[in-house]
């Protein structure tokens, strides 16, 4: 009985005891180095099989490169920065049953431990221990001496140094800026601070001020404005009315020296974005219907009309209508009909766009058959017009000084003029609401006056990042464009907040650096973290000059040693470690981090380090589905990694996430797949258990050539990170080759099996270690050399393919003959002239053969059939085969396989001339007759 879990425990312990994955900087004239990292996990929850994919890909690659005789460093750390862990502790302390249920029933954390999670440090301790244990049980070949967490005091000093560098280069700035904000935590919120890591997408709206006509006092402070929010201020020239939702409450508010009317639901948002916002009165929306307002710039009078599509929780809850270019506006007018004389309102065309008519909104509504304001196709229509007009639209003559401007240009120009004349203001909105903080509160937008930002909008910085991406190896290649696009649209990013775990800004210590800003160059810290721990260096010793020396070789070592109280030997040792390992050779992560962490990783490297130290490669992968469904806590279908290992075994889990999809695709973890792989691993054990060593390598020409093909294919696939292809070849294709050989010969050389097990070890390390020792080896297969390239034996492979095909053809022929019993099968092999003709076509072409033998009707009749044989077998694989001799030496095996005697014929016999016509047999396609 093969117990995979027991095998895994035994070899995990052996690897740890022998410390085979610990590595140090070497000499340049020795092994080449390979530095690989995967995104360190955030320790607020256990890892699940989705995480297993990224780390298994990285580990498989690390193991492969180690066997190619690279000195491989694969370290790991822990991310604790930010507010999520604090928010979890608070929610547990408040007895949030939903969260407690997830930790108890989905994550399987004991009730006693959950109670301890009221202390955030206990959350950190518990999940570091659990995730680390899971990584060890998965067989990840990590150098654990180098681990740290982002709350370590020494790591904090490293991050302080990083931010000093950004500050010195003018890439940090402090100012007024909108941020996604949690009103409960009272902090800016990044992706890692939200449920499902959802990034809040901010959009700037222009608030256009429409003066209420009934209220035009000379005292400007008493004038009342309905403030309509829009993304298209250039359409003010086509404004025909205002929309408000009659079923919502609206508020008169004082904003500075003005009185605005906005939806009651928008007031709290405005308070976070404007100064001195006060409510003076609440009004029913229906009370505003039919009143008139004055359109700014145009000074014309329009009515306020009701519309159900107006979302009172979006922007200001007031919208102006441009029915010529806004499908929602046109349909809302149609819905009103003659009410409020809406049918008398005519759309005003102000944009000319190729491919769109004069009244683009009217026409697209007719085209899509949109019926009313509830029609889902309205959003599609809006996006189509918005996109096309923005790219290709030009403003018409009725827009005054803006005529002839492209929409993209006019949008900014109109907004700027409205703002300059105090006819407009700005409000920011989260477009992909709701964005929920991990504390459970919905996030909003806040304008922060003295917020620190990393200025990712810096053009020179962007150019450097583009250059790095262009020169870097991006796997899969299809994502390269996404990196470039992300760099293009990146703007300033809030990089600090007032609460949470993390590193304080060294030059403004009331601020704490946020979680996606302190995790960009931490790979450099891996190179020295074990030395800092080994020599018990404390945080106060890690002055900026120490890091300048380690990473740049800058400064006087004597003076730095004196200032830091770190010996010269230790400083030189850290400098050597960094200089040896950097640059980073391969960075691994999920593809969802391209638009944040991975681009920040590139940009911070190019900002701080010289070009020769820029990262060389990024590898990303898709998600893991569970039985075809996306895994989520809300669905309760997450499979914690520890549960998957307990149920299937680590090697089965690894292979399940590696084998089922290429890196750019999502892979689907299923029970049936896991069991298929489990059976395949056990199948390999049965092969090794029964093996008899063919010490003389008898009858091994074919299987050795197949091994050579396997080594060649798998090596190339792994160098290109085509892990699925490599894995599939080893586990299925070559396993079947081994089975076929054993079926014929019963023996196989252990040296051949050794090479097979070596190649399997990066994919299924525990089982491979056991199989390696079952073959009598004493070393660890995990640190053996990768099999060397071997020559193909094309003749032996063609022989075996010929025999296999013939057996299949015979079985099919017997089935079709429907004879109760076959006494004998006659096999007629092809004559020499047919072989000569086949090789002529191979060396030249079918066209040349028609020219050469055009008058020989006998040859002409089989030319196209011979061309198909070349296509089937492959031009490179076809050489002259002695079919008669091949069949003679395989005769007994063939007869055993089909259960019928065979007779091989290589010349015409008079007694069979009516059966085997002259052109029946072809090279590699013998003619058959069943007696």
N, C-alpha and C positions, 0 to 999 in steps of 0.2 A: 504494500500500500504506500503510495507516494504522498507524503504530507508536506505540501509546499510551505505552509506557515512554519513548520518546525525547521525546515531547511533554511528559511529566511532568518529566523532567530539565530541559528548557529553561525551563519556567515556574517551577519551583522556584528555579532560579538567578536568574531575573529578579526574582521577588518578594523574594528575600534581598538582592539588590543594591540595590533601590529601597527596602527597609525599609518596605514598605507596611503591615505589621501592627504596627509600633511605634507606641505612642500614649502621650500624657501628659495630665495633668489639664488640662481646658479651663476656660473661663469659663462661669458658670452661664447667661449670656444667649446662649450659642452652642448647640452640639449637646447633646442629652440624652445622658447617659452610660448605659452598660450594662456591668456587671462580671460576668463569667461565669468559673467555674472548674470543673475536673474533678479528681477525686482524683489526687494525684500518685502515680506508680508506685513500687513497692518494687523496688529495683534489684538483684535477686538472680538474675534470669532474663530472657530476652528477652520482649518482648510477643508475643502471638499474636492471631489474628483475634477471639477473645473480647474482648480488651481494645479492639480496634478499634471495637467497637460504641459503648461509652461515649464515647470520644473523638470518634468521627465524629458522634454525635448532638450533642455539645457544640459541635463545630466548625461543623456545618451551621447550628445555631441562631445561633452567633456571627456567621457570615457573613451570615445573613439579617438580623439586627439591624443589622449594619454597613451593609447596603444600604438599610435603612430610615432611614439617616442618624443612627444613634446613634453616639456615640463609644464604641467597644467595646474593652474590655480582656480579653484571654484569655491569662493567663500559665501557666507550668508550672514545677514544681520536682521534687525527687527525694527519696525517703524511704529512709533508710539505718539508721534507729534500731533498736536491739534486738540480739538475738543470732543471728537467722537467718544473716546473712552470715558471722559468725564461725564458726557451726556448719558451714556449707558448706565454708569453708576448712579446718577441722579434718578433716572427712570426706575431703576431697581429699588432704590431707596424709597421712592414714591409708590412702590408696589404696582408698577405698570404690568398688568396681567398679560397683555399681548406680547410684550417683550420677554417676560419670564417664561411664558409658554414656548416661545421660540428657543430660548436657551435650554429649557428642560426637555422638550419633546423633539425638536429638530436637531439641536446641537448636542443633546444628551449630556448636558452638564448636571452633575448631582445637585439636588436641592440645597444641600449644605454649602456647596461651593457658590451657588448663585447668591445666597445670603451674604457671603463674604465679598461679593462684587460691589457692595455698597462703597467699598474702598477701591478707587480706580487702580491703585497699585496691584491689588489682588487680581484684577482682570488681566493686567499686563503679565504678571508672574504665571498665572494659570495658562494663558494661551501661548506664551513663549515656550513653556514646557511641553504643552500638547503638540504644537506645530513642529517643534524640533524633534520630538519623538516620532511624529509621523514622517518627517523627512528622512530620519534614520531608517525607519521601517520600510520606506520606499527604496532604500538603497542609494540615496543621493550621495555622490562621492565628494562631500564637502569638507574643507579644512575648517573644523570647528574652533580652532584656536583663535580665529580672527573675528568671531562674532561680537557684535555690540548692539546696543539699541540707541535710538536717537535721543534718548534722555540722558545718556552717559555724559558726565561732566567733561571728559576729554574730547568726546565727539562734539560737544557744544563749542569747544574752543576752535575746532576745525571749521565749523560752520561760521563762527564769528570771523575767522580769517577769510573765508569765502566772501562774506558780505563786505568786509573791508575792501577786498579787491574790486567787487562790483561798484562800490561807492567811489573808489579812487578813479574808476574808468567813467564815472558819470552815468552809470546805468541804473542807479537808484535815485528816486526823487520823492519828495514829500509834497502833497498837495491835495486839492479838492477833487474828488472822483466818486462816481457811483460804484457801489459794490452790492453783491448779493448778501443779504443781511438776515441773521436770525434774531428776531426781537426778544426771544427768550434767553439765548446765550449772550446776546448783545455783542456779537462778533461778526466780522465778515466771514462768509461761508464759501469754501472751495469744494471741488468735486468730492474729495475724500471725507468731507463733513456731512454729506447728504445721504439719504437712503438710496440704495442702488447706485451710489456714486454718480448721481445725476448732476450734470453741469448746468447751472442757470445761465440761460442765454439772454443777455441784456440788449434792449433795443431803445434807441433814442427817439422819442416822439416830439414833434413840434406842437405846442399848445397855441392855437390861434385864438385871439381874443375878439369875440363878437359882442359889440356894445348893445345892451338891452335898450330898445327904442323907447319904451315907456319911461325910461329913467336916464335923462340926459342933463343933469344939473351942471351948472357952471363950475361948481366945486368938484374937481376931478376925483377927490377921495370918496365921493359919494356915488360915482358912476358904477354900474354893475355890468360885469362881463360874463357871458357864457363862454367857457373855455373849452374849445373842441380840440381833441388830440388827433394828430394825423401823422402818418409816415410819408405823406406826399404833399408837402406844403405848396408845391407848384400848381396843384389842382385848385387852389383858391380862386383862380379865374373862372372855374366852371362851377362854383358853389351856387346852389339853387335853394337850399334850406338847411336848417339844423335838424338833427335827430336827437331825441332823448327817449328813454324807456319810461312810459307813463305809469308802469307798475312799481317803479323804484322810488326811493326817497332821494331828494337832492338837498344840498346844503349851501347856504350863503356863508362864505368864509372870507375872512380878511387875510390877504397875503401881502405883506408889506403895507403899501399905501393904497392898495386896490381891493375891491370886493369882487370875488369870483363866485359863479354858481357851478358846482361840480356834484357828482353823485356822492351820497353820504359814505358809500363804501370806499371811495378814493381818498377820503380826508386823512386817514392814518398814514397812507402812503405819502401824501403830500407833506405831512408834518416831518417825515424822515428826509424829504428832499428839499424843502423850502424853510426859510426862517420865519418865525412869528406867524404861524398859521393858527387862526382862531375861528371857531364856528359861531355865527351870530343867529342863524335861524335854519330850521329844517323845513323843507317844502315838499309836498307831494309832486311827483313828476307830472301828473295829469294837469296840475295847476299852470304849468308852463306852456302847455299845448296851445297853439294858435297865436302866441305872442310873437312879436317881430324883433329882429336884431339887424344891426348894420354890419355888412361884410367889410372887413378892413381892406385897405388899398382901393377897392372898387367903390366904397361908400354907397352901395345899393342896399335896399331893404329886402329881407327874406323872412319866411315864417319858421317857427319851431313846430316840428311835426313828430308824431309818435312812431316808434319802430321797435318791434320786439327783438330784432337782432342786436340791439345795443346792449353790451355787457357792462353793467354798472360797476363791476369789479375790475374792468380793464381800463387802464390809463385814467382819464377824468370822468368816464361815463357819459361824455357828450361828444357827438360826432357831427361834422358837417358833410353835406351831401353833394357829390359830383356825379350825377347819374350817367353822364356821357362816358365816364371812364371807370366807374365803380359798380360792378354787378349787384352788390348788396343794395346800393342806393336806388338803382333803377327798379329792381324788383320790389323794394319797399314802397316806392311811389305807385307801382302798378297795384300792389295790395290795397293801398288806400283808396284807389279809384277816385270818385268824385268828392270823397270826404276831405274837408279843409281845402277844397278846390285843387287837390293834388294833381288831378288830371290836366290842369292848365299849365303845370310846370313843364317846361321844355328843356331837355338836356342841352348843355353848351359844350361843343367840341373845342378842345384847346391843344390837343396833341395829334400830330400826324405821324403814323407809324406804318412802314411797309408791311403789307400782308394783313393789316387791320383796317376796318372801315372807318368812316368819319365818327360814328358813335360806337366805339369798340365794345362797351359794356352791353348795349342794347343788342348788338349783333350776336355776341357770344351767348347771351341768355337764350336767344331764339335758337341758335345752333345746338345748344345742349338741352333744349326743351325744359328749362328751369321754370318751375310753376310758382313757387312762393319763397318766403324768407327762411323756411325750414328745410329747403332742398339742400342736400349734402353737396350737390355739384357746384354750389355757389363758391365754395372755397377753391375748388379746382379752377373755376372761371377767373376768380380774382388773381390767383397766382400766375395764371397764364398771361393775363393782360399786364399785371405788375411787372413781370419779368421781361416781356417783349418790349413794352414801352420804355422801361428803364434802359435797356440795351440799345434800342434803335429809334426811340421816339424823339421828335423835334417839336418845340413849342410853336404854335401858330401866331398870326399877327395880332389876335385879340388879347395877347399876353403882354402887350406894350414893349418895354425895353428888353424883355426876355425872349422876344420872337427870334426864331432861328437857333436858339440854344438847344443842345441835347438835353433830354430829361434829366440825366445824371448830373449835368452841370447846373441846370436851372433849379433843381431841387435845393442845392446848397445856396445858390444865389438868392432865391426867394426867402429861404429861411434866414439867411444873414440879414437881409434888408428888413424883414419883419421884426427880428430881434433888435436891430439898431434903432428902429422907430418905436420900440416898446409896444408893438402890436402882437407880440408872441412871447412865449417862454418855452422852457424845456421840461419834460418829465421822462423818466426812465421806467421801463416795464420789463418784467420777466416774461418772455414770449412762450416758454415751454412749461408754464405753470401746470400743476403745483410742483415746486421744488421743496422737499421736506427735509429739514435738518434732522440729524440723528437723534436730537432730543425730542422729536415728534412735532415741532412747530413748523408751520409753513413759512418759507422765507419770503422776504420782500426786498425792495431796493432802497438803499440809503445813500445819501451823499455824505461822505466823510470829509471833513475839512483838512485834517492834518494826517492823512493816511500815507503810509509808505508804500511805494510801488516799485516793481522791477519794470524798467522801460523797454519792454519787448517790441515797442513800435520803432525803436531806433533803426534807421535805414542802413547804416553801415554795419550794424550788428546782424541784421537780417541777411545782408549780402554774404557775410562770412558764414552764416548758418547754411544758406543755400549752397555755397561752395562745398561745405563739409558733407552735406547730404549727397551732392552730385558725385563726389569722389569716394563716398562710402559704399560698402557692399550692403544693399538693402534686400532682405529676404523675408517674404516673397517680393519680387521686383515690382509687382503691381501696386504696392503701397508707396512707392517713391513719390508719386504725384501728391499723395495725401500729406506727406511731410512738407513738401514745398507749399501746398495750399495753406497748411496750418501756420507756417512761418509768415506767409503773406498777410493773413488776417489777424495775427496776434497783435494786441495792443498792450497798454500798461496793465500789469496784474498786481492786485493788492497782495503784498508778500508778508504782512504781519498783522497781528491782532493783539488784543489786550489780555485774553484768557487762553488757557489750555497748556498742554505740555509742549516743551520745545526749547529752542535757543533764543535768548534775548538779543535784540539788535544791539551790537556793541556800542553804537554811538547814540542810541536812544532807548534806554533800557526799560522803559515802560511798555515797550512793544515786544511781542514774541513772534519769531519767524514761523510762518504757516507751513503746513505739511507737504505741499507740492513745491515749496521753495527751498526746503532743506534736504531734498532728496534728489539732487541733480548731479553732483560730482562725488557722491559718497564712495564710489568705487576706488577713488584715490586713497581713502582712509583705510580700506581693506589691506592695502599693501604694508601698512605700519601698525595696525591696531594690535597685533599679537606682540609686537616689541614693546609698545606702550604698557600693555598688561604685564608682560614678562618682567620688565624692569621697574614696575610699580611707579611709573611716571604719573605725577598728579597734574590736574588741570592747570594750576597756577604756573607750572613750568612751561606749558605749551603757549608761549608768547608768539605773536605773529611772525617774528623773525625766524623761529624754529621751522614753521611751515614754509617760509620763503626759501630757506636752505634746502629742506627736504624735496620740495617740488620744483624749484628753479635753480638750485645750486648757488643761490644768491647770498651774499653776506660773508663776513669774516667768522669762520667756525670757532676761533678762539674766543672772540667776543660773545658770540651766541651761546657758547657753552657756559661762559661765565655768567651771563645774564639769566639763563634758564636753569642753571644748575643741572644740566644734562651733560653727561660726559661726551667728549669728542667721539669716542668709539661708538657710542649708541647713536649719536647724530649721523655719523658716517654709515652705520649699519642701516638706519632708516632711509638715508639718501640712496644707498645701494638697492634696497628692496624696491623703492618706488621707481628708480631709474631702470631696473631690470624688468619690472612687470608692466610699466606703462609704455605705450597706450593700451587701452582696453581693446582686446581682440574681438570679443563678441558679447553683445548685450541682448538679453532675452526678456520678452514681456508679452502680454496679451495685446492684440491689435487695438483694443479700446483705449490704450494709453498713448497711442500715436499723437492724438490731438492735445495732449497735455504733457504728461511726464516725459515721454521720449523726446519731444521737441525741446522741452526745457533742458533736458539732459544734454542735447547737442548744443543748444545755444549757450549754456553756461560753460561747457568745455571750450567752445571757440572763443568765448570772452576772456577766459582766465588763463588757458594753457596755450603754448605755442603750437603751430600747425603739426609738428611731428608727434605731438601727444594727443591729437584728436582721435576719437573712437574710430575703429576700423570697420565695424559691422554691427547692424541691428537685425535681430531675428524676431518676428512676431508670429503669433498663431491665433486662430479663431477660438470660439467658445466650445464648451462641452455641453451637449444636450443630454437630458435624461429621458430615455424612451421617446425621443422626438420632441420633447418639450424643453423650453428654456428653464433652467433651474432658478428658483427664487424662494426666499423665505416665506413670502406670502402664500405661495402655492404649497409650501411644505414638502417640496420634492427634491430638496438638496440632499445629496448623499455625502455625509461627512467622510473624510478620507479614512479615518480610523475604522469606520464601519465597513467601508469597501474593502480595506485590507483584511479585516477579520473575516469577511465573508468569502472573498475570492483569492486573497493573496496578493502581495505587492507586485510580483511579476505580471500577473494577470491584469491588474489595474493599469500598470505601465503600458503593456502591449495594447490594451483596449483603447487608450487615448492616443497612442502613436500610430496605430495600424489602420484606422478607419477613415482617415481624410488627410488631404494635403494641408499644409500649414495655413493657406489662405481660406480654408473652409472650416465651418463648424463641424465638429465630430459628434457622433451620437453614441452614447454609452447605453448599452442594452444588456439585459440579463442573458439573452441568447448569445450575444457576441462574447461576453465574458466566459460563458461555459464552453463555447467553441475554442477559445484560446486556451482555457484550462486543459481541455482535452488534447489540444495540439502539443502543449508542453509535456503532458504525461506521455503522449505518443513518442516524443523524443527520448524520454527516460526509458521507455520500453525498448527502443532501438539500441540505446547504449548498454542496457542491461544484458541483451542477448548477443552483443557483438562478439564475433570471433576474429582475432587479429590475423589479417592476411599479411604475414611477415614478409613474404616474397613479392607483395604487391601484384599477385596474379590477377589477370583479367580486369585491371583497373584503369586501362587507358581511357575509357569513356568517362568514368566517374571522376577521374582526375582532371580531365578536360572540363567537365561540368563544374568542378571546384574552381578551376582557373576562371571560368566565366563568372561564377558567383563572386569570387574575390574582386574581379575587375568591375562588375556591375555595382556591387554593394559599396566598394570604395569610392567610386565616382558619385554614386547617389548620396553618400554621407558627406562628401566634400561640398556638394551642392545643397545640403540640408533637405534632400528628398527622403526624409526618414521613413515615410509610409512605404515608398517603393523598395527601399533597402530591407525593411522589416518583412515585407510581403515575400520578397525573393528568398530570404533566409528561412522563414518559418513555413512557407508553403511550397514554393517551387523547388528549392533545393532539398527539402525534406522528402518530397516525392521522388526526386532523383536518387537519394540514398535508398529509399524503399525499393525502387526498381532494381538498383544494383544488387541489393541483398536478396531480392527475389530470384535473381539469376545466379548469384554466386555464393550466397550464405556467409561470405567473409568480406571484411573490409579493413583496411589499414587504420590503426589507431592514429597514425600521424595525419591522415586525411581528416578523421573525425576531430582531431585537435584543432585544426584550422577552422572547421565549421563552428565548434563551440566557442573559439576565440571571437569569431564574428558575431555570434549570438549574444555575447556577454554584455555589450553596451545596452541592449534592449531588454534582456531578462537576466540581470546580473546574479541574482541569488541562485536560480536554477542552473545557470551556466557554471557557477563556481562548484556546485555539487557534481554536475556532469563531468567537469574537468578532472575532479579528483576520482570519480568513478573510473576514468580512463587511466588511472595510475599516476597522475601528475601530483607533484608536491607543492608547487608554487601557487600563487594566486593568479587566476586567469585575468582578473581585473587589471593587473599591471604587466601582463604579457605583451609581447610585440604583436602587432597586427600582421596577419599572414602576408608574405611577400608575393609580388606579381608572378604568375606562372604562365607558361605557354599553352595555347589552345592546341588540341589535337583534332583538327577539322575532320580528318578521315574517320577517326573513331566515333565522333559525334554523328557524322553522316550515316555511318553503319548502323548505329543504334536507332536513329530516327527511321531509317529504312526498315529495320526489323519491327519496331513499334507500329509503324503505319501498316505494314503487311499483316501483322496480327489483327489489328483493328479491321482491315479490309476482309480478312478471312472470316472473322466472326460475323461481320455484316453479311458476307456472301452466304455463309451457312444459314443465317437467319432467313434470308430472302429465298433460299433454295427450297425451303419447306420439306426437305427430305427427312424421312424418319431417322435414317442413319447414313452418315457419309463414311465411305470406306477409305477414301484417299482424296487429297487435293494435289493436283498438278500445278506446279508453279513454273511459268516460263519467264526467264529473265531476258532483258533487252539485248539485241545483237550489237556488235561493236560499231557498226555504221550509224546507229541511232545515237550512241554515246558521242561519236565524233561530231554529229550534227548538233547535239545539245551543247557541247563545249564550244563549237563554232559560234553559236548564238550568244553564249555567255561572254566570249571574248570580244565579239564584234556587236552585232545586233540582228534583230529579226529582219529588218529592212535589208541588211547586207546578205542575209541568208536567202531571201527571195531573189535578189539579184544574182547570187552565185549559183543557185540550184533551180532557177525558174523553169528550166525545161525538164527537170526530173520530177514527174508527177508523183512518184512514190514518196519522195522527200517532202514535196510541197504539201501533201495531205496531212503531215504530222507537225509541220513547223509551229503552228499556233498552239498546239497541245504542248509542245516542248517549251514554248515561251511561258505558259502557265505553270509548268514545273519549276522554272527559274523563279517566278514570282512567289510560288508557295514555299520553296526551300530557302530562297535568298541567294543572290548571285555569289556572295563571298563564301557561302557554305557549300557550294557545289564543286566537287572535284571528281575525277574519274574513280569510280567505285567498282571493285570486283564483286559484282552481285552474287555470282555463283559461289565464290569462296565464303562470302559473308553468310549466306544462307546455309551453306554446308556446316560451318562451325556453330551455327545457332539452331540447327535442325531439331535437336532433342528438346530444347527449350520451347521452340515454337509449337512442336507437337504436344508438349505438356500443357501449354496455354490454351490450345484450341481443342485438344482431345481427339485429334485426327492425324493419321499418318500423312506426311507430305512427300512429294517427289519433285526434285528440282531439275529443270530442263534448261539447257543453255544452247541447244541446237534443235532444229526441226526433226520431228520423228514422223515417219509415214503414218503410223497408227493414230496420230493426233492432229494430222494436218487439216482435217475438216473442223477441228475444234479451235485450235490456235491459228487464226489467220495471221498472215505475215506482219500486219501492223498492229496487232493487239497489244503486245508488250511494249513498254516505253522505259527509258532509264528511270530508275527509282519507282516505277509503277509496273511491277510484274503482272502478267496475265494469269488468271486463275481458272481452273476447271475442277469441279467437284464430281467425283465418281461415286 
